[in-house]
Amino acid sequence: MPDFADIPARLYCIYIIAGGAAIVYDGEYPPAFESMKSHTVFFDHAFLPEGWRKNVRITVSGDRIAAVETEAAPAVGERVAGIALPGMPNVHCHSFQRAMAGLAERRGPANDSFWTWREIMYRFLDRLTPDDVEAITAFAYMEMLERGFTAVGEFHYLHHAPDGSPYADLGEMAARIVGGARQTGIGLTMLPSFYRYGTFGGAPAHPGQRRYLNSPDRFNALVARTREIAAADPSINVGIAPH
């Protein structure tokens, strides 16, 4: 049996129940799930590193899987009527786009395309405040968790105010994404995206892209600020995503 002691609970324990999913959280627990910090769950079947096993008890202590037992007997109240699978990562996300679902999904004229969809997106994001972004992000991440995604890679390019000017805190929008992740308990990799121009060949930016743009120096400062924001939470990582 492998040693599970160093495996964050979110990376392993997702269990499927009647078409839905529930997750053992890692990192900072949402207030509604404080009772999940130390508990056991029992499954008739679980997919472990060595393959499928029957009668599996998983013990979680703090934010870690403390023990995994096979061929166990269930105690009263710990059996989950489902199967346990490793949590899945969503490796490419723009969480704010969750709130524009339905705005562009319609039958259009023959020349309807990605580019017309992008125009709708520009008009939509021009209205988003930092509070909006944090609320949308938390909602999107909650839905991911409900469907079995326990970690997410956030390609984050909505950096600035609607007129393109940076917020007083250069990492304001990054902090709102992190805030949404902390509310839900999902594992997060922040990927600040670097936009310098509107398209290939150094073309000027579209007005709808103002919120994306940075010079190399300002982007480096943004990445550094994002790392500061994420530093206190071991379930959050930071990379970069040049575009």
For each residue, the residues with C-beta under 8 A, 3 or more apart:
1: 50 68 70
2: 48 49 50
3: 6
4: 7 12 64 65 66 67 68
5: 64 65 66
6: 3 64
7: 4 11 12 64 65
8: 11 12 26 27 63 64 65 187 235
9: 12 13 24 25 26 60 63 64 65
10: 13 23 24 25 26 27 63 87 150 151 185 186 187 235
11: 7 8 26 86 87 150 151 187
12: 4 7 8 9 24 58 65 84 86 87
13: 9 10 23 24 41 58 60 65 84 87
14: 21 22 23 24 84 85 86 87 88 148 150
15: 21 22 23 41 43 80 82 83 84 85
16: 19 20 21 82 83 84 85 148
17: 20 21 22 80 81 82
18: 81 82
19: 16
20: 16 17 146
21: 14 15 16 17 145 146 147 148
22: 14 15 17 80
23: 10 13 14 15 87 145 150 185
24: 9 10 12 13 14 36 41 58 60 65
25: 9 10 29 30 33 36 63 185
26: 8 9 10 11 63 64 150 185 187 235
27: 8 10 63 182 185 187 233 234 235 236
28: 182 185 233 235
29: 25 33 34 36 37 63 185
30: 25 33 183 184 185
31: 34
32:
33: 25 29 30 36 185
34: 29 31 37
35: 39
36: 24 25 29 33 39 60
37: 29 34 60 61 62 63
38: 60 61 62
39: 35 36 59 60 78
40: 57 58 59 60 75 78
41: 13 15 24 57 58 60 78 79 80 84
42: 55 56 57 58 72 74 75 78 79 80
43: 15 46 55 56 57 58 79 80 82 83 84
44: 54 55 79 81 83
45: 52 53 54 56 83 84
46: 43 52 53 56 58 68 83 84 85
47: 51 52 53 83 84 85 86
48: 2 51 52 53 56 68 70
49: 2
50: 1 2 53
51: 47 48
52: 45 46 47 48
53: 45 46 47 48 50 56 70 71
54: 44 45 70 71
55: 42 43 44 70 71 72 73 74
56: 42 43 45 46 48 53 68 69 70 72 84
57: 40 41 42 43 67 68 69 72 74 78
58: 12 13 24 40 41 42 43 46 65 67 68 84
59: 39 40 65 66 67 68 69
60: 9 13 24 36 37 38 39 40 41 64 65 66
61: 37 38 64 66
62: 37 38
63: 8 9 10 25 26 27 29 37 235
64: 4 5 6 7 8 9 26 60 61
65: 4 5 7 8 9 12 13 24 58 59 60 68
66: 4 5 59 60 61
67: 4 57 58 59
68: 1 4 46 48 56 57 58 59 65
69: 56 57 59 72
70: 1 48 53 54 55 56
71: 53 54 55
72: 42 55 56 57 69
73: 55
74: 42 55 57 78 79
75: 40 42 78
76:
77:
78: 39 40 41 42 57 74 75
79: 41 42 43 44 74
80: 15 17 22 41 42 43 84
81: 17 18 44
82: 15 16 17 18 43
83: 15 16 43 44 45 46 47
84: 12 13 14 15 16 41 43 45 46 47 56 58 80
85: 14 15 16 46 47 148
86: 11 12 14 47
87: 10 11 12 13 14 23 148 149 150 151
88: 14 148 149 150
89: 149 150 151 152 153 187
90: 93 144 149 151 152 153
91: 152 153
92: 153 155
93: 90 140 152 153 154 155
94: 97 154 155 156 157
95: 98 133 136 137 140 141 152 154 177 180
96: 99 100 125 128 132 133 136 137 158
97: 94 100 101 121
98: 95 101 136 139 140 143
99: 96 124 132 136 139
100: 96 97 103 104 120 121 124
101: 97 98 105
102: 105
103: 100 120 124
104: 100 116 117 120 121
105: 101 102
106:
107:
108: 112 116
109: 112
110:
111: 116
112: 108 109 116 117
113: 116 117
114: 117 118
115: 118 119
116: 104 108 111 112 113 119 120
117: 104 112 113 114 120 121
118: 114 115 121 122 208
119: 115 116 122 123 208
120: 100 103 104 116 117 123 124
121: 97 100 104 117 118 124 125 208
122: 118 119 125 126 206 207 208 209
123: 119 120 126 127 208
124: 99 100 103 120 121 127 128
125: 96 121 122 128 158 208 211
126: 122 123 162 208
127: 123 124 132 162
128: 96 124 125 132 133 136 158 162
129: 132 133
130: 133 134 167 172 173 176
131: 134 135 176
132: 96 99 127 128 129 135 136
133: 95 96 128 129 130 136 137 158 173 176 177 180
134: 130 131 137 138 176 177 179 180
135: 131 132 138 139 180
136: 95 96 98 99 128 132 133 139 140 180
137: 95 96 133 134 140 141 176 177 179 180 181
138: 134 135 141 142 179 180 183 184
139: 98 99 135 136 142 143 180
140: 93 95 98 136 137 143 144 180
141: 95 137 138 144 145 152 180 181 183 184 186
142: 138 139 145 146 184
143: 98 139 140 146 147
144: 90 140 141 147 149 152 186
145: 21 23 141 142 148 149 150 184 185 186
146: 20 21 142 143
147: 21 143 144
148: 14 16 21 85 87 88 145
149: 87 88 89 90 144 145 152 186
150: 10 11 14 23 26 87 88 89 145 186 187
151: 10 11 87 89 90 186 187 188 189
152: 89 90 91 93 95 141 144 149 181 186 187 188 189
153: 89 90 91 92 93 189 191
154: 93 94 95 177 181 188 189 190 191
155: 92 93 94 191 193 241
156: 94 159 173 174 177 190 191 192 193 241
157: 94 192 193 195 211 212 241 243
158: 96 125 128 133 173 211 212
159: 156 166 170 173 174 192 211 212 214 222
160: 164 165 166 167 173 210 211 212 213
161: 164 165 166 167 211
162: 126 127 128 210 211
163: 210
164: 160 161 210 211 213
165: 160 161
166: 159 160 161 170 218
167: 130 160 161 170 172 173
168: 172
169: 172 175 225
170: 159 166 167 218 221 222 225
171: 174 175 222 225 226 228 229
172: 130 167 168 169 175 176
173: 130 133 156 158 159 160 167 176 177
174: 156 159 171 177 178 190 192 222 225 226 229
175: 169 171 172 178 179 229
176: 130 131 133 134 137 172 173 179 180
177: 95 133 134 137 154 156 173 174 180 181 188 190
178: 174 175 181 182 188 190 229 230 233 236
179: 134 137 138 175 176 182 183
180: 95 133 134 135 136 137 138 139 140 141 176 177 183 184
181: 137 141 152 154 177 178 184 185 186 187 188 235 236
182: 27 28 178 179 185 233
183: 30 138 141 179 180
184: 30 138 141 142 145 180 181
185: 10 23 25 26 27 28 29 30 33 145 181 182
186: 10 141 144 145 149 150 151 152 181
187: 8 10 11 26 27 89 150 151 152 181 235 236
188: 151 152 154 177 178 181 230 235 236 237
189: 151 152 153 154 236 237 238 239
190: 154 156 174 177 178 226 230 236 237 238 239
191: 153 154 155 156 238 239 240 241
192: 156 157 159 174 219 222 223 226 238 240 241
193: 155 156 157 212 240 241 242 243
194: 214 216 219 240 241 242 243
195: 157 205 209 212 213 214 243
196: 213 214 215 216
197: 200 201 202 203 204 205
198: 203 204 205 206 209
199: 203
200: 197 203
201: 197
202: 197
203: 197 198 199 200
204: 197 198
205: 195 197 198 209 210 212 213
206: 122 198 209
207: 122 210
208: 118 119 121 122 123 125 126
209: 122 195 198 205 206 212 213
210: 160 162 163 164 205 207 213
211: 125 157 158 159 160 161 162 164
212: 157 158 159 160 193 195 205 209
213: 160 164 195 196 205 209 210
214: 159 194 195 196 218 219 222
215: 196 218 219
216: 194 196 219 220
217: 220 221
218: 166 170 214 215 221 222
219: 192 194 214 215 216 222 223
220: 216 217 223 224
221: 170 217 218 224 225
222: 159 170 171 174 192 214 218 219 225 226
223: 192 219 220 226 227 238 240
224: 220 221 227 228
225: 169 170 171 174 221 222 228 229
226: 171 174 190 192 222 223 229 230 238
227: 223 224 230 231 238
228: 171 224 225 231
229: 171 174 175 178 225 226
230: 178 188 190 226 227 233 236 237 238
231: 227 228
232:
233: 27 28 178 182 230 236
234: 27
235: 8 10 26 27 28 63 181 187 188
236: 27 178 181 187 188 189 190 230 233
237: 188 189 190 230
238: 189 190 191 192 223 226 227 230
239: 189 190 191
240: 191 192 193 194 223
241: 155 156 157 191 192 193 194
242: 193 194
243: 157 193 194 195
